[in-house]
Amino acid sequence: MAQHFLLSAASRTLSLRSIYKAGEDAAYNVFCEMRWPETNGEAVCPRCSHGETYSISTRRKFKCKNCHHQFSVTSGTIFASRKMDFVDLLAAICILVNASKGVSMIQLSRDLDCQYKTAFVLAHKLREAMAQEVQTGEVLEGHVEIDGAYFGGHIRPENRKEDRKDRRLKENQTGKRRVVVALREREGRTLPFVTKLESEGVALANENVCRMATVSADEASHWDMLHNGWDVQRVNHSQVYSDHGKHTNLVESFFSRLRRMVQGQHHHVSPQYLYQYANHAAWLEDNRRKDNGALASALITNAMDAPVSRRWKGYWQRAA
């Protein structure tokens, strides 16, 4: 079984120093406090918002005295219809936020003593909860850096030299290579998108960057169109990485974390779900100054606020 964790009753925020060995009841109380912080963990009906409920202790459920609706602490959240113990869910959250460059699903499944499929879906649900904090829909302001990086689509070369082909040519590529275009505020948020071409970043900037902002980009020609809408600072990376404050170092820092996550931990990421890992890396990058306890608290809060996942609920049943 996974390590049992407990949130100290005197503390309203998760701290790894206040998480002790305990049982399922203690972990359950943590989720109640995060689901209903305004009532100190007392259940509130999600249907009619009535605060008076009956507790069905034998099933860990509640029944509303007003509309008689039965619900649990995870009803209507990203953990809806969960089968894992609350202590294992709490352990998974702590493990995931503690890994600064991600954790492989094989390792997570071993730590939680569960199947690979269970760890895979659970981790993606948590990434979906992280995305709520990353993809807020708010435009970026101040000084924004923009750049793109390629991921996936690796083609293994032939063994014999005479059999090898030029992998730069389109006919010799897999079609699975994708670009992560990232927009990053200095001292602010990181906003990643997955596209097929880096030049699509111009359209993304039009939708997500304030016209009063200043933009930094490299010397790539497709960024020339940014000059039509913003005050743009360009840096030629073939000559210098930083030129008197003109640089894209912060967005490159995000790409560095994402590359190590993909190559070092997961080794292969499907282009279908690359955006999930990009949001995960962006969340870690934006919250890198916070301690593990604050990260775990934030992720549980996001998960309790996130709706039922339409993509990941019943994922393996649909994929089978």
N, C-alpha and C positions, 0 to 999 in steps of 0.2 A: 504493500500500500504506500501511497505517497505520504510525505511528511505532513503531519497534522499542524495546522496553524490556527492561532486565535488572536483576535483583536482585543486589546485590553478594554474593559468596559468603561474605564475612565477617559479614554481617548476617543475623539471623534474622527481622527485621521489615522490611516494605516501607517504603521512604522514597523520595520522589520525587527526592531529591538523590542517592540511590544507584542510581537506575534510569537506565541509559545505553543508547546506541544499540548494539544487538547483534542477534543472529540468532535463528532459530527454536529452536536448541538451548538457548540461554540462557533463553528464555521457558518452554520445556518443563521445564527444571530447577526453575524457580520453582514450577510446579504440582506437581511431584513433592515438593518440600520442604513445600508446604502440605498435600498429601494425606497424607503420612507424616512428620509432624514428629518423632515419637518415634524414628525410625530415620534421621534426617537425609536423607530423600528416598529411602532404599532401599525397594523395593517390598515390600508385605506382601499376601498373598493375601486378598481380600475374602470368600472362601468359607470357608476353613478357618483363616484368621489365621496361616498358616505364613510364616515370615520368609525362607525360602530359595527363591529363584526364578531361572529362566533369563531372560535378557534377549534378546528377539527384536528386534534393533536395526533391521532392515529395515522393520518395521511399527510400531515404537514400542510393542511389546507385551511382556508378561511371561508366563511359564509357571511355575506352582507346581510345585516338586519333590515335594510331598506328594500333592496331589490332581489334578495335571496340568491344572488350570483355567487357561485363557488369559484375560488381562484387560489393560486399559490404565489409565493414570492417571485417566481420566475415567469408567471403568466404574462403574455404580451411582451416579453423581453426577448433578447437574443438567445437566452438559455431556455426558452419555452420547450416543453416536452423533453427536457433533459433526463438522462438516466444515471449520469455520474453522481457520486456523492458530492455534497457541497464542499467537503474538505479537499476533494480532488480538484474541483473547479478553482478553489482558492489557491491551491498549490500550483496549478497550471498558470494562473495569472502571475503569481510571484516569480515563477521560473521564466516566463516570457518577458517580463519587464526587467528582470535581472540580466538578461542576455543583451548586451549593448549592440551586438551585431547579429541578432537572431539566434535561433536554436533549431536544429534539424528535427524533423518529426519522428525520426527513429529514436533520437535521444529523449525527446519529450514523452514518447510512448513508453520507454523504459523507465523514466522517472516516475510516471504516473501508474505504471503497471497496467497498461491498457493496450488495445489494438492500435496499429498504425492508423487505420481509418478513423478511429475515434480522435486521436491526437491531431490528425490532419484537419478534420472538420472543425474541431474546437478551436484550433489556432486561427483558422480563417474567420471564424465567427468573432474572435477577439480582434482580429485585424479590421473587420467591418466596424466594430465598435470604435476602434482608433480613428477610422476614417471620418467618423462624425465630428471629431475635433479638428481634423485636417481639412476636409472638404466642406467648409462652412458656407461657401457661396459669397463671402465678403471679398471685395477687391483689395489688392495689395497696395500699400501706400509707401511714401518715403522713398528710399533708394532700393530698387529691385534688381537683382541679378538674374539673368536668364541664360540657360545653356541646355544642351542635350547630350545624352550618352546612350550608346548601343548596348543591348543585352540579348543574349540567346542566339539561336540560329547557327551554332557551331557545326562545322563540317569536318569530320575526321579525315585527314589526308590518307591517301593510299600508301601502302607499305613501300612499294618500289617506286623509285624516283620517276621512271619513265611512264608510270601509270597515273601520276598526279596531274590534277587539273588546276586551272587558275580559279581559286575560290572567290575572287573578286568579281567575276562575271555573274550576271543574273541567272543564266541558265545552269550554273553550278551551285546555286544557293538553295536553301530549304524553304525560304519564304516565311520562316518563323522569327526572323530577326526583328526586333522592335526598338524604338527609341523612347527613352524616358526624358521628357522635356520638363525641366524644373524651373519654377519661378520662386525666388527666395528674397524676402525682405531682410535687409540688414537689421539685426536685433529684432527680428519678427518671425513670421510664419514661413514655412516651406510648402509649396503647392506643386505636387507632381502630376503629370499626365503621361499616358502611354499612347504613342502615335506610331505610324509607319515611316514618316519622314520628319527630320528635324525642322524643316522649313515650316511645318504646321504650327510651330511654336509662336509665329507671328500672330496668327488668328487667336491663339490661346491668350496671348498678351492683350489683344484688343478687348477680350471679354473679362479679363481678371486683373488688370493693372490700371490703377487710377491715372488719368491723363495728366495730373499734376506731379506724378512721380518721376524720378530720374532712373534711367535704366542703364545697366552695365551689361555688355555682351562682348564676345570675342570677335575675331576678324572674319568669320565665315560670311560669305556674301549674302546668304539668305536673311541675315539680320540687318541688312541695309534698309529694309522696309520699315524698321522700327523708327527711323529718323522722321518718318511722316507723322508720327503721333506723339513722340516723347523727346526729351533732352537725353540723348544717348551718349554714353562714354564707351569707347571701344578700346580693347587692348589686344595687341598682336602677340599671341602666345609663341610664335616662331622666334620672336626677339626677346620678349620679357613676359614674366608672369604677373608682375604688379608694377604699374607705372604711376608713381606719386598718387596713390589712392585709387587708381583705375584698375580694377581687378574683378575676377569672378571666383575668388577663392572660397567664398561661403557656399555657393552652389556646388563647387567641386568637392567640398567637404561632405556634402550630402551624397554625391555620387560615390565617393570613396567608401562611405558606410554601406551604401546599397550594393556595391561591387563585392565587398567582403562578405556581406550577407548572402548574396546569390552564389558566389564562387566558393567561399570558404565553408558555408554551412549547408546550403541546400544543393549545391553543385549543378542542379538543373531546375529551371523555373519555366513552366508553360507560359507562352505569351498570353494565353487566355486569362491567367491570374497574376500577371506581372504587376498590374496596378495595385493589387493587395499588398505585395511586398514593398512597392514604392511608398504607399501610404504608411506602412509599418515603419520603414526607415525614416520617413518624414516626421512621424510622431516621436520616434526616439531622438531624432536630431533636435526638434523643437523643445523637447523636455530634458535635454541632456544635463542641465544644471540641477535637476531635482534628484532627491535621494530615492532609494528603492521603495520606501514606504509610501512616499507621495505619489510615485508612479503607479503602484498597485492600487492605491485609493482612487486615483483618477480613472484607471481602467475599469475598475468595478463599477464606479459611478456611470461611466459611459455605457457599459454593458447593460446596466439596469435601466438606462434611458433609451437604449436602442430598441427598435421594434423587432418583431419576429423576422428572422432572415429568410427571405423568399428564395435566395440562391442556395443557402447551405442547409436549410431544414430539409431532411430527407434526401440529401445529396447522393448517397450511395445507392438508395433505392431507385432513384431516377437514372443513375449511371449504369446500373446493372442491366 
